[in-house]
Amino acid sequence: MRASEWVAIVYFSYLFIVAFATLEGRRRRVAATFCLAALAVVLLPQLLPDSAWRETLRDWLPGVYLLLGYWLSGHYFIRPMPDVEQRFLAVDRWLYRAGLSSLVARTPRVLLELLELSYLGCFIFVPGGMAVLWLTGTTAYADRFWTLVLIGEFGSFGMLPWIQTRPPRDIEPRETIDDRPLAFRAINQAMVKSTSIGFNTFPSGHVAGSLAVALAVSEAVPAATIPMLVAAALISVSTVIGRYHYAVDAVAGVVLTLIAWAIMHAVR
């Protein structure tokens, strides 16, 4: 078994147990069934004969684990926690009073469009990182890549049963950026309504995952370090400026991935 496969097994097993601790009735049965189905997907390659095709499948299949893990986490949202939301919003309000609001108002439209485009690009950033490894002939790093990415993403999604909040845009929908006519923002708002689970994750999976991709690809392809880190930074900033996540979500996402990265280096 690869390390990334073990991460997926631990995550889906954890959600299976949590389903019986936090959910009831049909919701519990649905979540538990999906957990078992996801575990079957993770274990499927182990039943295939050893071949180059099987290893290629294992290089890319974690992307499926990631999508399953994200959508599955949405089944665990029961109701918002207003007290937690207000604590998170207090930090955001302080940032806006400290100058973030006026900064957004003065920022050239092209830069705000770039931030919104970065957030939109987050949806392809993870498979794009794996594509970089494939194109540069460094797929030997695939397991390490997915291990870090899944820890960052699943570590974020796995907190949803315990910290349940709505995105800040749903609580305080009007902010400075909403007064700017941004084309990519309109696209992003349509995307999050149709493709997301509709709930907030603490830490931010966008931030944790994008930083994990940047760090993992940089190890395998040092020449890609600067562009990957810049892209991850733009995605992280966009989550806060665009009100897709609270500022504390973004900070927690960075901390989560850096801790996982440091531990992986220590035990390498």
N, C-alpha and C positions, 0 to 999 in steps of 0.2 A: 504493500500500500504506500502511496505517496503521502507526504506530509499534508498537502493540500486536501487530499481525500479524507484524511483523518480529521482535519478542521471541519469539513462539511459533515462528517458523521457525528462529531461532537455537537455541532450546532443543531442539526435536525433531531438528534436524540434529546438535547436540552429542551427544544420546543415541544417535543412529544410529552416530556415529563411536565413541563409548565402548563400544557393544555389541561391536564388533570388537576392542576393546582389552582388555576385561575378561571377556567371556562366551565360552562355548564351546558347540558342538553345537546342540541344539534350542533351548536358552534364547537363544542368540545369534540364531538365525533368527526366533524369535517376537518378540523385542524389536525387531530391525531391521524386521520386517514391520509391527509396530504403529507404529513411528516414521514409516514411509512413509505409512501410513494416516492418521496424525495430520496429517502435512504436507499430504495431499490435502484434509483437512477445512479446514485453514487457507486453502488456495488456492482452494477451491470458490467463494467469493463473487466472485472475480475473473473467473469464467467467466459470471456472470449479467449480464443487461443492466442498465445504470445506471437505478436507480429508487429511490423513497422506501422501497419494501419491502426492497430490497437493503441500503440503509443501516441500516434498523432491524435486519435480520438481523445485520449486522456489529456493531451496538451490543451485541447479546446473545450472539453466538456465542463470544466469548472465555471465557464460563463453561464451555462444552464443552471448549475447549482446556485449561482449568484441571483439569477432572476427568480428561481423558485424560493430562495430564502427571503428575498424582498417581498414578494407577493404573499408568502405565507405569514410573514410578521404582521400584516394588516389584519389578520383574523383575530389577533390578540388585543386589538384596541376596543375597549369597552365604553369608556367615557372620558372626556377631558378632565384634567386636573387644574382647575383655575388658579389655585395658590401657586403651583409650579410655574404656570404660564406667566403670572404676574411677576414672579421673581426674575424670570428670563427677560420679560419685557422691560423691567426696570433697568437692566444693563443696556438694552437697545436704546431706551429713551435717554439715558445718560450720554451715550455716544452721539445721538442726534443733537442734543442740547450743546454738547461739547464742540460741535462744528461739522458733524457729518452731514446734517441736513443742508447747510449752506454749501458745503463742498459738492454735494450731488447736484444742487441747483446750478452751480457754476461750471461743472464739468462739461466739456464739449460733448455734443451728442455722439460723435463718432466713438469716443471712449466708452460711453455708456452702452452703445450698441455692441462694442467689442466684449464688454462684460456679460451682456445678455447672450451673445453668441457663444461665449465660453461656457456659460451654464448649459446652453442647449447642446454644446459639444460634449458635455459630460456623459451623455448617453452612449457615445461611441468611443470615449477615452479609454475605457477598460479594454474592450476588444482591440482598439487601436494599439494599445501597449503590447498586447500579445502579437499583433501583426508586425510590430517593429522587430520583435524577437525572431519571428518567422522569416522576415525579409532579410535580416542580417545574419541568419544562420546561427543564432544563439538560443535555439529552443531547449538546449540543455538547462537553461535557467527557468524553463516554464514552471516547474513545480515550485521553485522558490518565489517566482513572480506571483503565482496564484495563492500560495500560502500567505504571503503578506497582504495581498488584496482581500482575500476572504476573511482574514482576521480583522482587518479594518472595517470591512463592510458588515460582516456578521456580528462583530462586536457592537456596532451601532444598532443594527436591526434587533439584536437580542435584548436590548434595553426597553423596547417598546412595551412589553407586558408590565413593566414597573414604572416607567415614566411616560405618561400619556398626555401629549399636548398637541394642540392644533398649530399649524404654521402661523407665523406672525401676520402674514398677509390676510389670513382669515379672521383675525381678531381686530387688527387695526389696518383695514384694507387700503386706506389712503395715506401715502407718504409722498415725500418730495419727488421720488422717481416716477410716481404715477401721474405727475403733472407734465412729464416729458413724453412726447410722441415717439416712442421707440418701436420700430418694426419687429425686432427680435423679441422684445418683451411680450408683444401680443402673441407671438408664436409660442413662447415659453408658457404663457398663461393657459393657452389652449392645450399644450402638451401635458402640463401637470394635472389638468382637469380630466384628461382622457387616459393617461398612462400611469399615474402615480396611485399609491394607496390612499392618498388624501390626508395622511396624518404626518406629524413631525417625528423625526427620530433624533434622539440625543444619545450619543454624539451624532453629528451630521455624517451620514453615509457618503454623501457627495464629496465632502472634504476628506474624510478618512480614506475613501477609495481612490480619489484622484492623487493624493499624496503618496499612497502606497504604490500606485502605478508608476509615478515619477521616480520614486526611490528604487523600485525593483528594476525598471528598465535602465536606469542610470548605472546600476551595478553591472549589467550585462553589456550595455552599449554606452561607455563613458562619453562618447561624442554627443549623445542625446541628452546629457544631464541638464544643460541650461534650458533648452526649449521645453523639456518635460517639466522642470520645476516651475518655469514661468507659466506654463499652461495650468499646472496645478494651483499656483498662486491666484491666477485669474479666476479659476473656478471657485476657489475658496472665498475670495472677495465678493464675487457675484452672488453667492448664496445669502450674504448679509445685506449688501446694497439692494438686491432685488427683493428682499423680505421673504425669501424662500426658507430661510432658517434663522434662528436667533444667533446672535454673536457667540453666546456660550456654546451653542452646538458646534460652531466652526472651530472654536478653540479646543473643545473636547475632542473633536475629530483629529486635529493635528496631534494632540497629546497621545491619543490612543495609538495612532499609527507609528509615531516616533518610539513609543515604548515597545511595541511589537517588533519594530525594526531593530532596536537595540538588543532585545532579547535574542532575536534570530542571529545577530552578529556574535553575541556572547557564546551561544551554543553551537556555532557553525563548526 
